[in-house]
Amino acid sequence: MKVRDILRVKGSTLFTVAPETALQTAVLVMSEHDIGSLVVMEYDKLVGMLTFREVIAALARHHGKLDGLQVKAVMKADPLTCNMETEIDEVRRMMLVEHARYLPVVDHKVLMGVISFYDVAKSVVEAQDFENTMLKAYIRDWPEGAEQT
């Protein structure tokens, strides 16, 4: 299974912000759309990721206040990315090693979507469920008198 398979099912709805966006505004967008990350774009170039991890760290550093902060002050610059052909096993490894919960998908410098650790876990569980169903059907349809080895 590849990243393109996840995006095909999930869809590629993207929420982006500019680096100069007020952090409070970005937090409101994340809350309103029930999303855990925003892709930070400068014109047509991916320049960072903002997740709740960065927001919480900013809140801790600034004593619970986000006044006057811009996204560029707290975003993760130059985030880890994958492409449409990246295998899901590689994505899992990348996310685990880098402690990344969200991964922008870039294809020929074009942002195609974002996949989350949840999306990856869900695809793995669905693939395992399908495999289990197929194996059970195969076993149930085992021909009578055939030797099992």
C-alpha positions in Angstrom: 0.0 0.0 0.0 1.2 3.5 -0.9 0.5 7.0 0.2 -1.7 7.6 -2.9 -4.0 4.8 -1.7 -4.6 6.6 1.6 -5.2 10.0 0.0 -7.6 8.4 -2.5 -9.8 7.2 0.4 -9.2 10.1 2.7 -9.4 12.9 0.1 -7.0 15.7 -0.2 -8.7 18.6 1.6 -5.9 20.9 2.7 -5.9 23.7 5.3 -3.0 26.1 4.9 -1.8 29.3 6.5 0.9 31.8 5.7 3.9 32.2 8.0 2.7 35.7 8.9 -0.7 34.5 10.1 -1.5 35.3 13.8 -1.0 32.1 15.8 -4.4 32.8 17.5 -6.0 32.7 14.1 -4.3 29.5 13.2 -5.5 27.9 16.4 -9.1 28.9 15.7 -8.9 27.4 12.2 -7.5 24.1 13.6 -10.3 24.1 16.2 -13.1 25.0 13.8 -12.1 22.2 11.4 -11.2 19.7 14.1 -7.7 19.2 12.6 -4.4 18.7 14.4 -2.2 20.5 11.8 -1.9 23.2 9.3 0.5 23.3 6.4 2.4 26.6 6.3 2.8 27.9 2.7 4.6 30.9 1.4 3.2 31.5 -2.0 3.3 28.0 -3.5 6.2 26.7 -1.4 5.9 24.5 1.7 7.8 26.2 4.4 6.6 24.5 7.6 4.0 22.6 9.6 2.1 23.8 12.6 0.6 21.2 14.9 -0.9 21.3 18.3 2.6 20.2 19.6 4.0 23.5 18.6 1.0 25.4 19.8 1.2 23.8 23.3 5.0 24.5 23.5 4.3 28.2 22.6 1.6 28.4 25.3 4.1 27.0 27.8 6.9 29.4 26.8 4.5 32.4 26.8 2.6 31.7 30.0 -0.6 30.7 28.3 -0.8 33.7 25.9 -0.5 33.7 22.2 -0.9 37.5 21.8 1.4 38.9 19.1 2.8 35.6 18.0 2.9 34.6 14.3 2.9 31.1 12.9 6.4 31.5 11.7 7.7 31.9 15.2 6.5 28.5 16.4 6.1 26.3 13.2 8.4 23.4 12.4 10.4 24.7 9.5 11.4 22.4 6.7 9.1 19.5 7.8 9.6 15.8 6.9 7.6 14.9 3.8 6.7 11.9 1.7 5.4 11.5 -1.9 2.5 9.7 -3.5 4.6 6.6 -4.1 6.0 6.2 -0.6 5.2 2.8 0.8 3.1 2.8 4.1 5.7 0.8 5.9 8.3 3.5 5.1 5.8 6.2 6.2 5.3 4.4 9.6 9.1 4.2 10.0 9.6 7.8 9.2 6.8 8.9 11.6 8.1 6.8 14.4 11.8 7.8 14.1 10.9 11.5 13.8 8.0 11.5 16.2 5.9 13.1 13.5 2.1 12.8 13.7 1.5 14.6 10.4 3.3 14.3 7.1 2.8 16.5 4.1 2.6 14.7 0.8 4.6 16.5 -1.9 4.7 15.3 -5.5 7.0 17.2 -7.9 7.1 20.2 -5.5 3.3 20.3 -5.4 1.5 19.8 -2.1 -0.9 16.9 -2.6 -2.3 16.4 1.0 -1.4 15.6 4.5 -1.5 12.1 6.1 -1.7 11.6 9.8 -0.5 8.8 12.0 -4.2 8.0 12.5 -4.6 7.7 8.7 -1.7 5.3 8.5 -2.9 3.2 11.5 -6.4 3.0 10.0 -5.1 1.9 6.6 -3.0 -0.9 8.2 -6.0 -2.1 10.3 -8.2 -2.1 7.3 -5.7 -4.1 5.2 -5.3 -6.6 8.0 -9.1 -7.0 8.3 -9.3 -7.6 4.6 -6.5 -10.1 4.7 -8.2 -11.9 7.7 -11.5 -12.0 5.8 -9.9 -13.5 2.7 -8.0 -16.1 4.8 -11.1 -17.1 6.6 -13.0 -17.5 3.3 -10.2 -19.5 1.9 -10.1 -21.8 4.9 -13.9 -22.1 4.9 -13.9 -23.1 1.2 -11.1 -25.7 1.7 -12.0 -28.6 -0.6 -13.2 -31.8 1.3 -10.6 -34.6 1.3 -7.8 -32.3 0.3 -4.7 -32.8 2.3 -3.7 -29.9 4.6 0.0 -29.4 5.0 
